[in-house]
Structures are given as C-alpha cells and as structure tokens.
Amino acid sequence: MQLSPEAVKNNLFSVISDMAAASWLFSTQKTAFSRKRKISFTDTILSVLSMEKSSST
C-alpha cells in the first residue's frame, strides 16, 4: 500500500493534533505551552521536524 505525499502529510498533522491535545505528556512543566505569547506545541513539533528535514539532505 503506497500513500500519496498529501495523505502522509495529512496523517502527520492529525497525529500532531492528537499529541497537542495531551501536550502535558511531553513536558515536565504543567504550564508549558499554555501562554498565548509562547510558541504552541504544534508549532514546536513542526519546527523540529522542519529542521530535521533540512539536515537530512
């Protein structure tokens, strides 16, 4: 079974969204990712993945 790149991308966003719903599982501080001024959990994960993508080429 081969998935299209768009399907993989949508699946990734879905998983990240599910992770963001329970972001407290991925942090040692209860208040992490709770303020509006800070970068969101979703943006943090996507930034890390983007940096890894750039370094893998």
mmCIF file of the N, C-alpha and C atoms, coordinates in Angstrom:
data_MODEL
# 
_entry.id   MODEL 
# 
loop_
_atom_site.group_PDB 
_atom_site.id 
_atom_site.type_symbol 
_atom_site.label_atom_id 
_atom_site.label_alt_id 
_atom_site.label_comp_id 
_atom_site.label_asym_id 
_atom_site.label_entity_id 
_atom_site.label_seq_id 
_atom_site.pdbx_PDB_ins_code 
_atom_site.Cartn_x 
_atom_site.Cartn_y 
_atom_site.Cartn_z 
_atom_site.occupancy 
_atom_site.B_iso_or_equiv 
_atom_site.pdbx_formal_charge 
_atom_site.auth_seq_id 
_atom_site.auth_comp_id 
_atom_site.auth_asym_id 
_atom_site.auth_atom_id 
_atom_site.pdbx_PDB_model_num 
ATOM 1   N N  . MET A 1 1  ? 0.845  -1.180 0.000  1.00 0.00 ? 1  MET A N  1 
ATOM 2   C CA . MET A 1 1  ? 0.000  0.000  0.000  1.00 0.00 ? 1  MET A CA 1 
ATOM 3   C C  . MET A 1 1  ? 0.886  1.237  0.000  1.00 0.00 ? 1  MET A C  1 
ATOM 4   N N  . GLN A 1 2  ? 0.720  2.041  -1.013 1.00 0.00 ? 2  GLN A N  1 
ATOM 5   C CA . GLN A 1 2  ? 1.516  3.261  -1.124 1.00 0.00 ? 2  GLN A CA 1 
ATOM 6   C C  . GLN A 1 2  ? 0.600  4.472  -0.944 1.00 0.00 ? 2  GLN A C  1 
ATOM 7   N N  . LEU A 1 3  ? 0.977  5.324  -0.027 1.00 0.00 ? 3  LEU A N  1 
ATOM 8   C CA . LEU A 1 3  ? 0.197  6.521  0.242  1.00 0.00 ? 3  LEU A CA 1 
ATOM 9   C C  . LEU A 1 3  ? 0.767  7.703  -0.527 1.00 0.00 ? 3  LEU A C  1 
ATOM 10  N N  . SER A 1 4  ? -0.101 8.590  -0.906 1.00 0.00 ? 4  SER A N  1 
ATOM 11  C CA . SER A 1 4  ? 0.363  9.796  -1.592 1.00 0.00 ? 4  SER A CA 1 
ATOM 12  C C  . SER A 1 4  ? 1.027  10.719 -0.575 1.00 0.00 ? 4  SER A C  1 
ATOM 13  N N  . PRO A 1 5  ? 1.899  11.591 -1.034 1.00 0.00 ? 5  PRO A N  1 
ATOM 14  C CA . PRO A 1 5  ? 2.533  12.548 -0.116 1.00 0.00 ? 5  PRO A CA 1 
ATOM 15  C C  . PRO A 1 5  ? 1.508  13.389 0.644  1.00 0.00 ? 5  PRO A C  1 
ATOM 16  N N  . GLU A 1 6  ? 0.420  13.737 -0.007 1.00 0.00 ? 6  GLU A N  1 
ATOM 17  C CA . GLU A 1 6  ? -0.624 14.531 0.656  1.00 0.00 ? 6  GLU A CA 1 
ATOM 18  C C  . GLU A 1 6  ? -1.293 13.740 1.779  1.00 0.00 ? 6  GLU A C  1 
ATOM 19  N N  . ALA A 1 7  ? -1.491 12.452 1.566  1.00 0.00 ? 7  ALA A N  1 
ATOM 20  C CA . ALA A 1 7  ? -2.095 11.602 2.595  1.00 0.00 ? 7  ALA A CA 1 
ATOM 21  C C  . ALA A 1 7  ? -1.166 11.458 3.796  1.00 0.00 ? 7  ALA A C  1 
ATOM 22  N N  . VAL A 1 8  ? 0.134  11.309 3.532  1.00 0.00 ? 8  VAL A N  1 
ATOM 23  C CA . VAL A 1 8  ? 1.116  11.213 4.613  1.00 0.00 ? 8  VAL A CA 1 
ATOM 24  C C  . VAL A 1 8  ? 1.155  12.520 5.404  1.00 0.00 ? 8  VAL A C  1 
ATOM 25  N N  . LYS A 1 9  ? 1.133  13.638 4.701  1.00 0.00 ? 9  LYS A N  1 
ATOM 26  C CA . LYS A 1 9  ? 1.148  14.946 5.354  1.00 0.00 ? 9  LYS A CA 1 
ATOM 27  C C  . LYS A 1 9  ? -0.094 15.130 6.223  1.00 0.00 ? 9  LYS A C  1 
ATOM 28  N N  . ASN A 1 10 ? -1.255 14.777 5.703  1.00 0.00 ? 10 ASN A N  1 
ATOM 29  C CA . ASN A 1 10 ? -2.496 14.893 6.478  1.00 0.00 ? 10 ASN A CA 1 
ATOM 30  C C  . ASN A 1 10 ? -2.478 13.992 7.702  1.00 0.00 ? 10 ASN A C  1 
ATOM 31  N N  . ASN A 1 11 ? -1.924 12.800 7.553  1.00 0.00 ? 11 ASN A N  1 
ATOM 32  C CA . ASN A 1 11 ? -1.810 11.878 8.674  1.00 0.00 ? 11 ASN A CA 1 
ATOM 33  C C  . ASN A 1 11 ? -0.873 12.445 9.740  1.00 0.00 ? 11 ASN A C  1 
ATOM 34  N N  . LEU A 1 12 ? 0.239  13.016 9.312  1.00 0.00 ? 12 LEU A N  1 
ATOM 35  C CA . LEU A 1 12 ? 1.183  13.631 10.247 1.00 0.00 ? 12 LEU A CA 1 
ATOM 36  C C  . LEU A 1 12 ? 0.516  14.761 11.025 1.00 0.00 ? 12 LEU A C  1 
ATOM 37  N N  . PHE A 1 13 ? -0.204 15.634 10.345 1.00 0.00 ? 13 PHE A N  1 
ATOM 38  C CA . PHE A 1 13 ? -0.892 16.734 11.018 1.00 0.00 ? 13 PHE A CA 1 
ATOM 39  C C  . PHE A 1 13 ? -1.940 16.215 11.993 1.00 0.00 ? 13 PHE A C  1 
ATOM 40  N N  . SER A 1 14 ? -2.605 15.131 11.632 1.00 0.00 ? 14 SER A N  1 
ATOM 41  C CA . SER A 1 14 ? -3.599 14.531 12.517 1.00 0.00 ? 14 SER A CA 1 
ATOM 42  C C  . SER A 1 14 ? -2.951 14.005 13.798 1.00 0.00 ? 14 SER A C  1 
ATOM 43  N N  . VAL A 1 15 ? -1.820 13.327 13.652 1.00 0.00 ? 15 VAL A N  1 
ATOM 44  C CA . VAL A 1 15 ? -1.105 12.787 14.811 1.00 0.00 ? 15 VAL A CA 1 
ATOM 45  C C  . VAL A 1 15 ? -0.599 13.926 15.696 1.00 0.00 ? 15 VAL A C  1 
ATOM 46  N N  . ILE A 1 16 ? -0.047 14.977 15.092 1.00 0.00 ? 16 ILE A N  1 
ATOM 47  C CA . ILE A 1 16 ? 0.442  16.117 15.866 1.00 0.00 ? 16 ILE A CA 1 
ATOM 48  C C  . ILE A 1 16 ? -0.711 16.791 16.608 1.00 0.00 ? 16 ILE A C  1 
ATOM 49  N N  . SER A 1 17 ? -1.859 16.885 15.966 1.00 0.00 ? 17 SER A N  1 
ATOM 50  C CA . SER A 1 17 ? -3.038 17.467 16.611 1.00 0.00 ? 17 SER A CA 1 
ATOM 51  C C  . SER A 1 17 ? -3.460 16.631 17.820 1.00 0.00 ? 17 SER A C  1 
ATOM 52  N N  . ASP A 1 18 ? -3.432 15.314 17.676 1.00 0.00 ? 18 ASP A N  1 
ATOM 53  C CA . ASP A 1 18 ? -3.754 14.429 18.795 1.00 0.00 ? 18 ASP A CA 1 
ATOM 54  C C  . ASP A 1 18 ? -2.737 14.586 19.927 1.00 0.00 ? 18 ASP A C  1 
ATOM 55  N N  . MET A 1 19 ? -1.468 14.713 19.560 1.00 0.00 ? 19 MET A N  1 
ATOM 56  C CA . MET A 1 19 ? -0.430 14.919 20.565 1.00 0.00 ? 19 MET A CA 1 
ATOM 57  C C  . MET A 1 19 ? -0.627 16.248 21.290 1.00 0.00 ? 19 MET A C  1 
ATOM 58  N N  . ALA A 1 20 ? -1.016 17.278 20.564 1.00 0.00 ? 20 ALA A N  1 
ATOM 59  C CA . ALA A 1 20 ? -1.216 18.602 21.166 1.00 0.00 ? 20 ALA A CA 1 
ATOM 60  C C  . ALA A 1 20 ? -2.347 18.583 22.183 1.00 0.00 ? 20 ALA A C  1 
ATOM 61  N N  . ALA A 1 21 ? -3.328 17.725 21.970 1.00 0.00 ? 21 ALA A N  1 
ATOM 62  C CA . ALA A 1 21 ? -4.440 17.614 22.922 1.00 0.00 ? 21 ALA A CA 1 
ATOM 63  C C  . ALA A 1 21 ? -3.968 17.095 24.278 1.00 0.00 ? 21 ALA A C  1 
ATOM 64  N N  . ALA A 1 22 ? -2.847 16.379 24.285 1.00 0.00 ? 22 ALA A N  1 
ATOM 65  C CA . ALA A 1 22 ? -2.279 15.857 25.532 1.00 0.00 ? 22 ALA A CA 1 
ATOM 66  C C  . ALA A 1 22 ? -0.831 16.294 25.661 1.00 0.00 ? 22 ALA A C  1 
ATOM 67  N N  . SER A 1 23 ? -0.562 17.564 25.384 1.00 0.00 ? 23 SER A N  1 
ATOM 68  C CA . SER A 1 23 ? 0.825  18.057 25.396 1.00 0.00 ? 23 SER A CA 1 
ATOM 69  C C  . SER A 1 23 ? 1.484  17.940 26.764 1.00 0.00 ? 23 SER A C  1 
ATOM 70  N N  . TRP A 1 24 ? 0.695  17.838 27.818 1.00 0.00 ? 24 TRP A N  1 
ATOM 71  C CA . TRP A 1 24 ? 1.250  17.696 29.158 1.00 0.00 ? 24 TRP A CA 1 
ATOM 72  C C  . TRP A 1 24 ? 2.028  16.384 29.304 1.00 0.00 ? 24 TRP A C  1 
ATOM 73  N N  . LEU A 1 25 ? 1.775  15.408 28.443 1.00 0.00 ? 25 LEU A N  1 
ATOM 74  C CA . LEU A 1 25 ? 2.527  14.149 28.478 1.00 0.00 ? 25 LEU A CA 1 
ATOM 75  C C  . LEU A 1 25 ? 3.966  14.326 28.005 1.00 0.00 ? 25 LEU A C  1 
ATOM 76  N N  . PHE A 1 26 ? 4.233  15.396 27.261 1.00 0.00 ? 26 PHE A N  1 
ATOM 77  C CA . PHE A 1 26 ? 5.533  15.595 26.637 1.00 0.00 ? 26 PHE A CA 1 
ATOM 78  C C  . PHE A 1 26 ? 6.334  16.712 27.284 1.00 0.00 ? 26 PHE A C  1 
ATOM 79  N N  . SER A 1 27 ? 5.935  17.133 28.472 1.00 0.00 ? 27 SER A N  1 
ATOM 80  C CA . SER A 1 27 ? 6.616  18.229 29.148 1.00 0.00 ? 27 SER A CA 1 
ATOM 81  C C  . SER A 1 27 ? 6.723  17.929 30.634 1.00 0.00 ? 27 SER A C  1 
ATOM 82  N N  . THR A 1 28 ? 7.781  18.441 31.250 1.00 0.00 ? 28 THR A N  1 
ATOM 83  C CA . THR A 1 28 ? 7.941  18.256 32.687 1.00 0.00 ? 28 THR A CA 1 
ATOM 84  C C  . THR A 1 28 ? 7.236  19.357 33.480 1.00 0.00 ? 28 THR A C  1 
ATOM 85  N N  . GLN A 1 29 ? 6.845  20.432 32.812 1.00 0.00 ? 29 GLN A N  1 
ATOM 86  C CA . GLN A 1 29 ? 6.158  21.535 33.477 1.00 0.00 ? 29 GLN A CA 1 
ATOM 87  C C  . GLN A 1 29 ? 4.684  21.523 33.095 1.00 0.00 ? 29 GLN A C  1 
ATOM 88  N N  . LYS A 1 30 ? 3.827  21.681 34.068 1.00 0.00 ? 30 LYS A N  1 
ATOM 89  C CA . LYS A 1 30 ? 2.392  21.667 33.792 1.00 0.00 ? 30 LYS A CA 1 
ATOM 90  C C  . LYS A 1 30 ? 1.948  22.889 33.001 1.00 0.00 ? 30 LYS A C  1 
ATOM 91  N N  . THR A 1 31 ? 2.687  23.988 33.108 1.00 0.00 ? 31 THR A N  1 
ATOM 92  C CA . THR A 1 31 ? 2.271  25.223 32.443 1.00 0.00 ? 31 THR A CA 1 
ATOM 93  C C  . THR A 1 31 ? 2.942  25.431 31.086 1.00 0.00 ? 31 THR A C  1 
ATOM 94  N N  . ALA A 1 32 ? 3.742  24.493 30.638 1.00 0.00 ? 32 ALA A N  1 
ATOM 95  C CA . ALA A 1 32 ? 4.397  24.637 29.335 1.00 0.00 ? 32 ALA A CA 1 
ATOM 96  C C  . ALA A 1 32 ? 3.353  24.673 28.227 1.00 0.00 ? 32 ALA A C  1 
ATOM 97  N N  . PHE A 1 33 ? 3.562  25.497 27.249 1.00 0.00 ? 33 PHE A N  1 
ATOM 98  C CA . PHE A 1 33 ? 2.689  25.652 26.079 1.00 0.00 ? 33 PHE A CA 1 
ATOM 99  C C  . PHE A 1 33 ? 1.302  26.191 26.443 1.00 0.00 ? 33 PHE A C  1 
ATOM 100 N N  . SER A 1 34 ? 1.190  26.880 27.573 1.00 0.00 ? 34 SER A N  1 
ATOM 101 C CA . SER A 1 34 ? -0.129 27.345 27.994 1.00 0.00 ? 34 SER A CA 1 
ATOM 102 C C  . SER A 1 34 ? -0.363 28.832 27.713 1.00 0.00 ? 34 SER A C  1 
ATOM 103 N N  . ARG A 1 35 ? 0.701  29.604 27.523 1.00 0.00 ? 35 ARG A N  1 
ATOM 104 C CA . ARG A 1 35 ? 0.536  31.035 27.279 1.00 0.00 ? 35 ARG A CA 1 
ATOM 105 C C  . ARG A 1 35 ? 0.416  31.312 25.794 1.00 0.00 ? 35 ARG A C  1 
ATOM 106 N N  . LYS A 1 36 ? -0.347 32.322 25.455 1.00 0.00 ? 36 LYS A N  1 
ATOM 107 C CA . LYS A 1 36 ? -0.577 32.668 24.051 1.00 0.00 ? 36 LYS A CA 1 
ATOM 108 C C  . LYS A 1 36 ? 0.670  33.247 23.392 1.00 0.00 ? 36 LYS A C  1 
ATOM 109 N N  . ARG A 1 37 ? 1.534  33.909 24.146 1.00 0.00 ? 37 ARG A N  1 
ATOM 110 C CA . ARG A 1 37 ? 2.711  34.546 23.554 1.00 0.00 ? 37 ARG A CA 1 
ATOM 111 C C  . ARG A 1 37 ? 3.774  33.539 23.140 1.00 0.00 ? 37 ARG A C  1 
ATOM 112 N N  . LYS A 1 38 ? 3.813  32.424 23.798 1.00 0.00 ? 38 LYS A N  1 
ATOM 113 C CA . LYS A 1 38 ? 4.830  31.418 23.504 1.00 0.00 ? 38 LYS A CA 1 
ATOM 114 C C  . LYS A 1 38 ? 4.453  30.619 22.263 1.00 0.00 ? 38 LYS A C  1 
ATOM 115 N N  . ILE A 1 39 ? 5.448  29.965 21.718 1.00 0.00 ? 39 ILE A N  1 
ATOM 116 C CA . ILE A 1 39 ? 5.199  29.110 20.558 1.00 0.00 ? 39 ILE A CA 1 
ATOM 117 C C  . ILE A 1 39 ? 4.358  27.913 21.011 1.00 0.00 ? 39 ILE A C  1 
ATOM 118 N N  . SER A 1 40 ? 3.390  27.559 20.212 1.00 0.00 ? 40 SER A N  1 
ATOM 119 C CA . SER A 1 40 ? 2.482  26.466 20.579 1.00 0.00 ? 40 SER A CA 1 
ATOM 120 C C  . SER A 1 40 ? 3.182  25.111 20.463 1.00 0.00 ? 40 SER A C  1 
ATOM 121 N N  . PHE A 1 41 ? 2.585  24.126 21.073 1.00 0.00 ? 41 PHE A N  1 
ATOM 122 C CA . PHE A 1 41 ? 3.115  22.766 20.999 1.00 0.00 ? 41 PHE A CA 1 
ATOM 123 C C  . PHE A 1 41 ? 3.191  22.297 19.548 1.00 0.00 ? 41 PHE A C  1 
ATOM 124 N N  . THR A 1 42 ? 2.117  22.540 18.797 1.00 0.00 ? 42 THR A N  1 
ATOM 125 C CA . THR A 1 42 ? 2.067  22.127 17.393 1.00 0.00 ? 42 THR A CA 1 
ATOM 126 C C  . THR A 1 42 ? 3.165  22.807 16.587 1.00 0.00 ? 42 THR A C  1 
ATOM 127 N N  . ASP A 1 43 ? 3.339  24.115 16.778 1.00 0.00 ? 43 ASP A N  1 
ATOM 128 C CA . ASP A 1 43 ? 4.384  24.839 16.049 1.00 0.00 ? 43 ASP A CA 1 
ATOM 129 C C  . ASP A 1 43 ? 5.772  24.358 16.446 1.00 0.00 ? 43 ASP A C  1 
ATOM 130 N N  . THR A 1 44 ? 5.955  23.988 17.710 1.00 0.00 ? 44 THR A N  1 
ATOM 131 C CA . THR A 1 44 ? 7.244  23.471 18.166 1.00 0.00 ? 44 THR A CA 1 
ATOM 132 C C  . THR A 1 44 ? 7.574  22.159 17.456 1.00 0.00 ? 44 THR A C  1 
ATOM 133 N N  . ILE A 1 45 ? 6.620  21.247 17.422 1.00 0.00 ? 45 ILE A N  1 
ATOM 134 C CA . ILE A 1 45 ? 6.840  19.951 16.770 1.00 0.00 ? 45 ILE A CA 1 
ATOM 135 C C  . ILE A 1 45 ? 7.116  20.133 15.280 1.00 0.00 ? 45 ILE A C  1 
ATOM 136 N N  . LEU A 1 46 ? 6.315  20.978 14.623 1.00 0.00 ? 46 LEU A N  1 
ATOM 137 C CA . LEU A 1 46 ? 6.509  21.205 13.188 1.00 0.00 ? 46 LEU A CA 1 
ATOM 138 C C  . LEU A 1 46 ? 7.855  21.875 12.912 1.00 0.00 ? 46 LEU A C  1 
ATOM 139 N N  . SER A 1 47 ? 8.297  22.757 13.787 1.00 0.00 ? 47 SER A N  1 
ATOM 140 C CA . SER A 1 47 ? 9.608  23.404 13.615 1.00 0.00 ? 47 SER A CA 1 
ATOM 141 C C  . SER A 1 47 ? 10.737 22.388 13.728 1.00 0.00 ? 47 SER A C  1 
ATOM 142 N N  . VAL A 1 48 ? 10.644 21.508 14.706 1.00 0.00 ? 48 VAL A N  1 
ATOM 143 C CA . VAL A 1 48 ? 11.681 20.479 14.880 1.00 0.00 ? 48 VAL A CA 1 
ATOM 144 C C  . VAL A 1 48 ? 11.718 19.558 13.665 1.00 0.00 ? 48 VAL A C  1 
ATOM 145 N N  . LEU A 1 49 ? 10.559 19.145 13.187 1.00 0.00 ? 49 LEU A N  1 
ATOM 146 C CA . LEU A 1 49 ? 10.517 18.285 12.004 1.00 0.00 ? 49 LEU A CA 1 
ATOM 147 C C  . LEU A 1 49 ? 11.066 18.998 10.780 1.00 0.00 ? 49 LEU A C  1 
ATOM 148 N N  . SER A 1 50 ? 10.781 20.270 10.665 1.00 0.00 ? 50 SER A N  1 
ATOM 149 C CA . SER A 1 50 ? 11.295 21.050 9.529  1.00 0.00 ? 50 SER A CA 1 
ATOM 150 C C  . SER A 1 50 ? 12.817 21.155 9.601  1.00 0.00 ? 50 SER A C  1 
ATOM 151 N N  . MET A 1 51 ? 13.366 21.371 10.787 1.00 0.00 ? 51 MET A N  1 
ATOM 152 C CA . MET A 1 51 ? 14.821 21.456 10.931 1.00 0.00 ? 51 MET A CA 1 
ATOM 153 C C  . MET A 1 51 ? 15.477 20.115 10.607 1.00 0.00 ? 51 MET A C  1 
ATOM 154 N N  . GLU A 1 52 ? 14.863 19.026 11.042 1.00 0.00 ? 52 GLU A N  1 
ATOM 155 C CA . GLU A 1 52 ? 15.408 17.700 10.762 1.00 0.00 ? 52 GLU A CA 1 
ATOM 156 C C  . GLU A 1 52 ? 15.369 17.402 9.267  1.00 0.00 ? 52 GLU A C  1 
ATOM 157 N N  . LYS A 1 53 ? 14.323 17.836 8.602  1.00 0.00 ? 53 LYS A N  1 
ATOM 158 C CA . LYS A 1 53 ? 14.209 17.627 7.165  1.00 0.00 ? 53 LYS A CA 1 
ATOM 159 C C  . LYS A 1 53 ? 15.351 18.320 6.427  1.00 0.00 ? 53 LYS A C  1 
ATOM 160 N N  . SER A 1 54 ? 15.680 19.525 6.856  1.00 0.00 ? 54 SER A N  1 
ATOM 161 C CA . SER A 1 54 ? 16.756 20.288 6.219  1.00 0.00 ? 54 SER A CA 1 
ATOM 162 C C  . SER A 1 54 ? 18.115 19.657 6.447  1.00 0.00 ? 54 SER A C  1 
ATOM 163 N N  . SER A 1 55 ? 18.307 19.038 7.591  1.00 0.00 ? 55 SER A N  1 
ATOM 164 C CA . SER A 1 55 ? 19.618 18.464 7.895  1.00 0.00 ? 55 SER A CA 1 
ATOM 165 C C  . SER A 1 55 ? 19.810 17.076 7.298  1.00 0.00 ? 55 SER A C  1 
ATOM 166 N N  . SER A 1 56 ? 18.740 16.464 6.805  1.00 0.00 ? 56 SER A N  1 
ATOM 167 C CA . SER A 1 56 ? 18.858 15.109 6.277  1.00 0.00 ? 56 SER A CA 1 
ATOM 168 C C  . SER A 1 56 ? 19.263 15.065 4.809  1.00 0.00 ? 56 SER A C  1 
ATOM 169 N N  . THR A 1 57 ? 19.336 16.209 4.166  1.00 0.00 ? 57 THR A N  1 
ATOM 170 C CA . THR A 1 57 ? 19.695 16.205 2.750  1.00 0.00 ? 57 THR A CA 1 
ATOM 171 C C  . THR A 1 57 ? 21.179 16.409 2.544  1.00 0.00 ? 57 THR A C  1 
# 
